[in-house]
Amino acid sequence: MSDRPIQLDASFDSRAHYTILVWLRPRDASVTMGEPVAVVVDGEQQRVISAPCSGRIVSVYADAGAHIMPRAIIGMIRPSIVLPDVIGGSRLGIVAGVIIALTVGMVTIANTASDAPLIQLPTFATNALVDQTPSATPADGQGAEERSAYPPAEEGAPLAPDQDPAALPTTVPDAALEPTVAPFATPDNALPMQPTPDPDPNGTGFDFAAERTQIINVSRQIAEEALLYRTFLAPGSTDANIRQSYVLPTLTMLEALQSDVNLGIDTAANVGTATDLMQELYGYSTGIGLCLEPYIQADQALSTGAALPDFAVAFGQCQNFLDSLPQDS
């Protein structure tokens, strides 16, 4: 069974891009064919995107507020009707499809026959309970007392449930008969919901959210460690002990952490992570480079006995990078 795309059709070809206003149905929601699932801003108007088939929304590719191109696929639906995929497969699939079609046809013919239908649905009382006690006429030689499953009650004894009128309710409360209707969002009254992000839209086993959190945490650790020994990298210093005690140990540790971050970023790129998400990860890699640069330059200078330059600007950029990291990770 192949997933069906939720996609902008040819009527959206008149503009360079569009904007997702809101998702009316979130990921994992069951939808029917033609049901509105999202609203897209088209210039001055709002247009509804409908489900191409009945099934379950398994992926959401564009959140509310995202800009999308014409013919863009914004999500995927896993169909609940498998017959087209069965018929489109092997010979065995074709035979199975024919059997299913014949079965459906036989049931339809049976229900539309002029005489008594072979398949009937039970009917239910709408407001009062119907006495379901059999009322068949007793056969010859049988008394009327045999109509009940209980023997006749003696005088003064309690009546059996089917003989005591007070034991049966006469009406059903109207509230119990009213169907429960779940609230449904419309373009004019959209629910303020956000789609559930799919952590692995391509089915690769890679959890982007978890990897992003790890990269942010390691980036914060790198920036804090880099700023820890900045007082020892004073301009003009030529002491070789500074290189052995502070520069080399710190640089070795920072480069090991940087390698872990780069591995996570490369993995995210290889599994096809969206461009905007990759740009965020590349930004963390750039900030890490700013924090390592003073130690790289200090190692090169002290190894040749040269005086250290002023790293105030570089450490200031590292501090800004630390302050810009998300705090919710």
Buried (B, 14 or more C-beta within 10 A) or exposed (E): EEBBBBBBEEEBEEEEEBBBBBBBBBBEBBBEBEBBBBBBBBEEEBBBBBBBBBBBBBBBBBEBEBEBEBEBBBBBBBBBEEBEEBBEEEEEBEEBBEEBEEEEEEEEEEEEEEEEEEEEEEEEEEEEEEEEEEEEEEEEEEEEEEBBEEEEEEEEEEEBEBEEEEEEEEEBEEEEEEEEEEEEBEBEEBEEEEBEEBEEBEEEEBEBEEBBBBBBEBBBBBBEBBBEBBEBBEEEBEEEEBBEEBBBEBBEBBBEBBEEBBEBBEBBEEBEBBEEBBEBBEEBBEBBBBBBBBBBBBBEBBEEEEEBBEBEEBBEBBBEBBEEBEEEE
